[in-house]
Amino acid sequence: MSIKHIAIAGNIGAGKTTLCSLLGKHYGWQVHFEDTTTNPYLSDFYNDMQRWSFNLQIYFLNSRYQQILNIRQGSEIVIQDRTIYEDAFIFAPNLHDMGLMGQRDFDNYFDLFRTMSSQVKAPDLLIYLRADISTLVSHIQNRGREYEGNMSLDYLKRLNARYENWIQSYSDGKLLIIDTKNSDFQNNPEDFGRIINKVDAELYGLFK
């Protein structure tokens, strides 16, 4: 199998960006981060979710679709911070269920996702970072992004439940689940080494 695309999925604060950076450095992969610094809707969304939910989700959908096209057309192996599936199966339906995205907007969004996803391949390996709420809250507080200050525990819990449901039914490609509860892969080389061994086994089999 020709490996082109590895992706990391996980809730807000699970450690996706950190693990993306570490794995990219270890393997020499290109890293495609989620667009949180130049995203023109993110700050507005956290201040008024109902007004900006559709705009934000469309922006993320387009951004990640472009990323996947570039990955498949390029010659480098790329590791991607968050996937196009998370927007469609977790964030958008969660906003819809919370009454923060209307039915018309949600139907429009999901039709567009179906069209886009039919044109692209799933990642060669999906790495899911499983994290409990206390871990997520700790990470979010430590990084201190101002726009995340309004986020509620209920919002994080709803997202976590959706992540677990999605992962249990994921069948589009190889899947590696990493539980972050007792793993400090950022600061502990042994913990990171265990992740490397699991990634090697998934991508290259037992013998690299």
C-alpha positions in Angstrom: 0.0 0.0 0.0 1.2 3.5 -0.9 0.8 5.6 2.2 -0.1 9.2 1.6 -2.5 10.4 4.3 -2.5 9.9 8.1 -5.1 11.8 10.1 -5.6 12.4 13.8 -9.1 12.7 15.2 -10.2 13.8 18.7 -12.2 16.2 20.7 -11.2 19.8 21.5 -8.2 19.6 23.8 -7.4 15.9 23.2 -3.9 16.6 22.0 -4.2 16.3 18.2 -2.0 19.2 17.3 0.8 18.1 19.7 0.7 14.5 18.4 0.6 15.7 14.8 3.8 17.7 15.4 5.6 14.9 17.2 4.7 12.3 14.6 5.5 14.6 11.7 8.9 15.3 13.2 9.6 11.6 13.9 8.6 10.2 10.5 9.5 13.2 8.4 5.9 13.7 7.3 4.4 17.0 6.3 1.9 18.4 8.9 -1.4 20.0 7.9 -2.9 21.8 11.0 -6.4 22.8 11.5 -7.0 26.4 10.6 -7.7 28.1 13.9 -5.4 31.2 13.6 -6.8 32.6 10.3 -10.3 31.2 10.5 -12.5 34.3 10.2 -15.5 32.8 12.0 -14.1 31.0 15.0 -14.1 33.9 17.5 -17.6 35.1 16.4 -18.9 31.5 16.7 -17.9 31.1 20.3 -19.6 34.4 21.1 -22.8 33.7 19.2 -23.0 30.0 18.2 -26.5 30.2 16.7 -25.6 33.0 14.3 -22.3 31.7 13.1 -22.6 27.9 13.3 -23.4 27.3 9.6 -20.7 29.7 8.4 -18.1 28.1 10.6 -18.9 24.6 9.5 -18.9 25.5 5.8 -15.5 27.1 6.3 -14.0 24.0 8.0 -15.6 21.7 5.4 -14.1 23.6 2.5 -10.7 24.0 4.2 -10.4 20.2 4.9 -11.7 19.3 1.5 -8.9 21.4 0.0 -6.4 19.8 2.3 -7.4 16.3 1.2 -7.2 17.2 -2.5 -3.7 18.6 -2.0 -2.6 15.6 0.0 -3.7 13.1 -2.7 -2.2 15.2 -5.5 1.1 15.8 -3.8 4.1 13.6 -3.4 4.7 13.9 0.3 3.2 11.8 3.2 1.0 14.1 5.2 -0.4 13.9 8.7 -3.6 15.9 9.1 -4.9 17.5 12.3 -8.6 16.6 12.4 -10.7 15.1 9.5 -13.5 16.1 7.3 -15.6 13.4 8.9 -15.5 15.0 12.3 -17.2 18.1 11.0 -20.0 16.2 9.4 -20.6 13.4 12.0 -19.8 15.3 15.2 -19.7 19.1 15.2 -22.5 19.9 12.7 -25.1 17.4 14.0 -24.2 18.4 17.6 -24.9 22.1 16.7 -28.2 21.0 15.1 -29.3 18.9 18.1 -28.5 21.8 20.4 -30.8 24.1 18.4 -27.8 26.1 17.2 -28.1 25.2 13.5 -31.4 25.1 11.8 -32.7 22.1 9.8 -32.4 23.9 6.5 -28.8 24.8 7.1 -27.9 21.4 8.4 -29.5 19.6 5.4 -27.7 21.9 3.0 -24.4 21.4 4.9 -24.7 17.6 4.9 -25.6 17.4 1.2 -22.5 19.3 0.4 -20.4 17.0 2.7 -21.8 13.9 0.9 -20.8 15.4 -2.4 -17.3 16.3 -1.3 -16.6 13.1 0.6 -17.6 11.0 -2.4 -14.8 12.6 -4.3 -12.0 11.8 -1.8 -10.4 8.8 -0.2 -10.4 8.1 3.6 -7.1 8.4 5.4 -4.7 5.4 5.1 -4.6 5.5 8.9 -7.0 7.3 11.3 -5.6 7.8 14.8 -8.3 8.6 17.4 -7.2 10.3 20.6 -9.6 9.2 23.3 -9.7 11.6 26.3 -12.0 12.1 29.3 -13.5 15.4 30.1 -11.0 16.3 32.9 -8.1 15.8 30.4 -9.8 18.0 27.8 -10.5 20.8 30.3 -7.0 20.7 31.6 -5.5 21.0 28.1 -7.9 23.7 27.0 -7.1 25.8 30.1 -3.4 25.3 29.7 -3.3 26.6 26.1 -5.4 29.6 27.1 -7.1 30.4 23.8 -9.4 33.3 24.6 -12.2 32.2 22.3 -12.5 28.8 24.0 -13.2 30.5 27.4 -17.0 30.4 26.8 -17.1 26.7 26.1 -19.3 24.7 28.5 -18.7 21.3 30.0 -22.0 20.2 28.5 -20.8 21.1 25.0 -17.6 19.0 25.6 -19.6 16.0 27.0 -21.9 16.0 24.0 -19.0 16.1 21.6 -17.2 13.2 23.5 -20.3 11.0 23.2 -20.6 11.7 19.5 -16.9 10.9 19.0 -17.3 7.5 20.7 -20.4 6.7 18.6 -18.6 7.6 15.4 -15.4 5.7 16.2 -17.4 2.5 17.1 -18.9 2.5 13.6 -15.9 3.8 11.6 -15.2 1.4 8.8 -13.6 3.5 6.1 -10.0 2.4 6.7 -7.4 1.5 9.3 -8.1 2.8 12.8 -5.7 3.2 15.8 -7.3 4.2 19.1 -5.0 5.9 21.7 -6.3 6.4 25.2 -4.7 9.7 26.5 -5.8 9.2 30.1 -2.6 7.6 31.3 -0.3 8.8 28.5 1.8 12.0 28.5 3.2 11.6 25.0 4.3 15.3 24.9 6.6 15.0 27.9 7.3 11.3 28.4 9.5 9.7 25.7 8.3 6.2 26.8 4.7 7.1 26.2 5.5 8.5 22.8 7.6 5.4 22.0 4.6 3.2 22.6 2.5 5.3 20.2 5.3 5.0 17.6 5.3 1.2 18.0 1.5 1.1 17.4 1.7 3.3 14.4 4.5 1.2 12.9 2.5 -1.9 13.4 -0.5 -0.4 11.6 1.4 1.1 8.7 4.2 -1.4 8.2 3.2 -4.6 9.9 5.3 -6.2 12.6 8.5 -5.9 10.5 9.4 -2.5 9.3 
